[in-house]
Structures are given as C-alpha cells and as structure tokens.
Amino acid sequence: MNREHRPNYNAVPEQLMAEKNLTEYTNGAAELTPTADYISHHLTNLTYGWCDKSQSWGFAYHQQTLFNETSCKVSEMGFWSFHLDTIFMSTFLGAVFFGFFGLVLIGAKKGVPGKVQNFAEFVFEFISGAVKSNFHGTSRIIGPLAFTSCVWILSWNLMDLLPVELTNFVGSSGAGVDYFKLLPTADVNAPLALALVVMFFVTYYTIANHGLGGFLKEFINPIELVGYFSKHVALALRLYGNLFAGEMIFILIGIMFGQFLMSFGQTLWFIPGLMMNLVWALFHILIIALQAYIFMMLTIAYINLACAKH
C-alpha cells in the first residue's frame, strides 16, 4: 500500500518547499508518464556544470527530478556544462575497443591465427585497404586516424542496440543516476568534437603542403569559406542525425507496445513488441556500420584533397 507523504506544516519555508516537491514527485510517480516526458527523459544527458544561483558546481535538474531554489536547469548553466554520460561512455568504449586490439597485437601468433586474431586482422586490413585506395599522399597519421575514427564510432553506435530502459534500471538499482545516455553519437557534441579533429588535420595538411598563403588563397571567395566550415559541420550532423533518429524509433516502439500492455493488460503484446525491436535492430546494424564507414571515408577524402596539388 502506498503511503501519502504529508508535509510538516510547522517546518521552516525551505523545508516546506522541499516537502512540497517530494509530495508532487511521489504522487506523480504513480501516474503514467506522458509520451513527451518519456521521450525527453530518454534523450536527456547527465549534465554537470556551474550554477550561478548557488555559485557552485553541480548537476542540472530536469522536469521530472526534485530540485530546490538554488538548482539550475541545463539552459541556465550556459557554456560551462559537461555531459558526463557522453564523456564517460566515449572514454570507456575507447578503452575497451583499443584495449582489445592491443591485447590481440601483443598475443598475435605467426602460425595459424585464432578466431579473435582473424577478426582483428580483417578489420585492420579492411581499413588499411580503404586508406591505400583513397589516400594518395604520404603520411603516417592517416592510417591510425582512419582506424581510430572507424572503430571508435562503431563502438559508440553499437550502444544503440542496447535496451532503452537499461539506463533507468541501472540508475534505479543503486547508481543514483536518473539521466544517462548510453549512445554518445545521439549527443551532437560528440560528433562535432570528431569533426573538429578532422578539420584540424585538414587545415594542418593544407598549410603543410601549400603554405599559409595557399591556404588563405582558397578563401578569397566567401562561398569557399562557407563551404570549408559547412562540410565539417555536415560530417558531424550526418552521423548525429542518423543515430538520433534510430534511437527515437527504438523509444517509439517501446512507447507503442508499452501503451498496449497498459491498456489491454495482456503480456501477449510483449511478443510483437519484441519482434519489431529485433527487426529494427537487424536493419539498424547496417546503419551503425555504414555511418562509421562513411565518416572514415570522408575523413580520408578531405585530407587527401588537402594534400593534393592544385
């Protein structure tokens, strides 16, 4: 039996405000979450930043969380705010995948390789072949850069195949985190950061091969200047848009069949919901791999153009 939270009317105003928020939160938890709030909850980052109200660093609050008068919204934190879930997942997945390839390299055998070594060699040779076919300059950086971008982005995108409710389960089971996005590419900041790295290398190789004058000469026409920046922005938004849309479809499938279960009270609706998720997941695997490949190929193409003689 649910017990109603009764506020203490003899308390000070600050305590009354906190108890009022707690009452609204606990009463609203028993109700069905509106579709818009459900979607917003699953697409909200765990944000940490500077709050002017409290003059301190802290976590941002959102519509569904408890807050007080000194808490800040994400929009109120301004530039100095960080998406901790994106930073954590990017770093963690990078360590896992590159640690995996590092261990394979250390344990590589010259004789008959095992299945794991065969897989690692296949990925390496595939990316190496793409670099040799599309980059006609001489650089020791292009190969590692292409390998890093492809494998790292692929590892990010694979998180889209995990259940959308997994983060809620982990948060409610003791982690104390209400908002946590597993998919870094569904946060536009991560693809933009990668695009900035690509733009840095494109600029570096253009100046290295054509000089500073040759680099600035390309921007005499303002359209060329716009095109220079827009192609890198498009590189990031293409990756972000495709993975964000895929995440949205998984969420909508969950909402649709969740409503069926609540309306009809039959677990039989779980079966078509599971089937639709599996069908979309199988199709989405193609998108996941394709977007990582496209980002890598465009990175190679942009740097190859920067090294080419005009």
Secondary structure, DSSP 4 states (H G I P E B T S, - for coil): -PPPPPP-TTS-HHHHHHHHHHHHHHHHHTSPPPHHHHHHHHT---EEEEETTTTEEEEPP-TTS---TT---HHHHTTSEEEHHHHHHHHHHHHHHHHHHHHHHHT--SSS--HHHHHHHHHHHHHHHHHHHH--S--SSHHHHHHHHHHHHHHHHHGGGS-TTHHHHHIIIII--S---S-GGGSTHHHHHHHHHHHHHHHHHHHHHHHHHHHHHTTSSHHHHHHHHHHHHHHHHHHHHHHHHHHHHHHHHHHHHHHHHHHH--GGGHHHHHHHHHHHHHHHHHHHHHHHHHHHHHHHHHHHHHHS--
